[in-house]
Every structure is written in C-alpha cells, then in structure tokens.
C-alpha cells in the first residue's frame, strides 16, 4: 500500500500494530474496487474505491439489445430506492454475448437514458468474460466461482468491498432474494466503523 507524504508524516509516531490495522482496512475496502473506469461516453476515469468505497454495490454487465434489457427499469428503481443509504448500481455495458451492445458509447448512453430513464452510474464498455475481461470482472468471477454466462449478471458487493452474492441473468433485480440481500448488506457498518 502506498501512502501519501502527508499521511506518512501523520502516521510517523503510530505504533506498527496500528499501521497494520490501517493497511488491512485499506485492503479490505479496496480489493475488488481498487481500479478506475471512465463513465460511459466520458473521458476522466473514476476510481471505484474513492467514489464507492464503503457502499453496497450491485455490479451488472448490461446490453442494450438483449431480452433482459428491460431489467434496466428494476435496476434504476433499486438504485433510486436505496442510494440515500449508501447503495449504488454500477452498470458495465458489454458486447461479449452475441454483440448485443452498441459499439458507440454515446449511443449506449442515449438508449439507456431515453428508453429506460437510467440515472445509475454507467461506465465504459468492457469485456466481462475470457482473457480480455477487465480486471474487475476477472476478480468478480474468481471470487464468485462464476463468470457471467449472459448479459445482466449481477454481483453484490458489501460495504467491506467483498463479494456477497452472484445472481444469474434470469434473477431479476427486484427478486425478493436480491432485495433481502441488499437490505441486509446495508445494515452492516462500513469498514473501519463500529
């Protein structure tokens, strides 16, 4: 773990055991989220740990031309309902399954916004399976023991940055098991709090 010069100065007199605790907490909250992605059709990468660390997240690989595309409505409803409690849906468009996503990110953004009213964060188009899978999806697949088998696979990540559950495409975002898992995860304290 790299420390900024100001943090190093601040921690100069702190016992080694406390430093190990800080390092462990940083690793726990970073983990899966310790990477950056551009917002959809945007230019400046967003660091997921900085922006969403301590939140409960539902990470979804999306596609605009899929039979599961209407799940955007339930994903947006979940995001709107729980965002004030430290929850976010993070969408990652992908054309890995029968090229069911537009090539142009601006077109993806326009489709999601105008057709389904999507306001939850959408990120750059990525690969979610195979050797070309983005590091986030490689780590999610490893943690879950399964990579997405189709569009709209959902991974639930807890406040501690660790995977809680993995849901296949046929499990809708408003399925009672998904909602119950989100609500339970929202009750957990963020890493480093009591």
Secondary structure, DSSP 8 states (H G I E B T S, - for coil): ----HHHHHHTTTS-HHHHHHHHHHHHHHHGGG-SEEEBTT-SSEEEHHHHHTTSEEEEEEE-TTSTTTTHHHHHHHHHHHHGGGTEEEEEEE--TTTT-S-S-HHHHHHHHHHHH---SEEE-----SSTT--HHHHHHHHHHT---SSTT-EEEE-TTS-EEEEE-TTS-TT-HHHHHHHHHHHHS--TT--
